Amino acid sequence: MGNCNLLIKEKQETQGKLSLLLKEYQHLVEKIASASVNRAKELPALLKRMGELEPVVKLHRERQQVLSRLAECQLLLKTEQDPEIRKLVVEEIADLTRQQEQLQENLQSYLFPGDPSNEKNAIVEIRQGTGGEEACLFARDLFRMYSHYCQRHGFEIEIFDSHISERGGFKEIVFLVKGRGAYGRLRYESGVHRVQRVPETESSGRIHTSAATVAVFPEAQEEEVLLDPKDLKIDTFCSSGAGGQHVNKTASAVRITHLPSGIVVSCQDERSQLQNRSRALKILRARLRQLNEEERKRRLDSERKAQVKTGDRSEKIRTYNFPQNRLTDHRLGVTFYQLERILDGELDELISRCQKAEVV
């Protein structure tokens, strides 16, 4: 009885908060369209708030469409006599039910965020682990997977730094994911990702095991992490890689060493030294913020593990097995046989399970 009352209360709270946000969004739409709005002073703030509410509105509309189609299918099931059609309807009902549950969970996470950091932008670092060139190519595949996932959710990606391998993979790539809740979704990707497949570099058809590491940090604002200029050693150098005449001729790349912690950050993807410096400082603040948070948690739990270790194949959170078309998340103990779809950015179910289990 207690659990039932709790579920009813949660449903009422969800519906109440959703209703308020939908009304606010509609009010913003009407106000922006109004001739009385001050375009210079009011419009930027109105558009910003509207952008913050759009993910919730989108999820609500998608869920309403799924519920509508679900009702149609359930009605059809009551009247349809043809066995083949009934079978198809039952399969569609099962698929729609899963979609509805997933959308409800996503909506819940937007309406009732936990850790305030979950609402922040995310800085993601992908680096090759064990496996040489194949590890670089896998790092490229992971970047593509996250890029597609971000496109699905309306997140923007801004590359801060990258080092390309001989075959077009990534030795490392660092990028910012901009959008409300980006860190809350991507934080569960931190760790060592292992791949089992026949590499492009393998002529005999043997399956190899390689790895890439992923680290995810919430973007830190300047006021959150204050940097003393005396603690920073800043070097400039010529960038390397693709870039035509600009490469190796202009000292626009920046390397910043934080002397107290020993953290080193470099950025070279922009032509402007000032832009590279700004991006490097963003990454440094995010790493220092994460370091401070980890130290705080370590005092509370001395056995807590670091999110990324050495990049060795054995220190894995997830395995991508191409020959068997399966992905196994070792923290959750679950396996999915939809590897191609997951690598195309369909990470919702996997991330949702991580959120429920809070595996970090």
Buried (B, 14 or more C-beta within 10 A) or exposed (E): EEEEEEEEEEEEEBEEBBEEBBEBBEEBBEBBEEEEBEEEEBEEEBEEEBEBBBBBBBBBEBBEEBBEBBEEBEEBBEEBEEEEEEEBBEEBBEEBEEBBBBBBBBBBBBBEBEEEBBBBBBBBBBBBBBBBBBBBBBBBBBBEBBBBBBEEBEBEBEBBBBBBBEEEBBBBBBBBBBBBBBBBBBBBBBBBBBBBBBBEEEEEEEEBBBBBBBBBBBBBEEEBBEBEEEEBEEEEEEBEEEBEEEBEEBEBBBBBBBEEEEBBBBBBBBEEBEBBBBBBBBBBBBBBBBBBEEEEEEEEEEEEEEBBBEBEBEBBBBBBBBEEEBBBBBBBEEEBEBBEEBBBBBBBBBBBBBBEBEBB
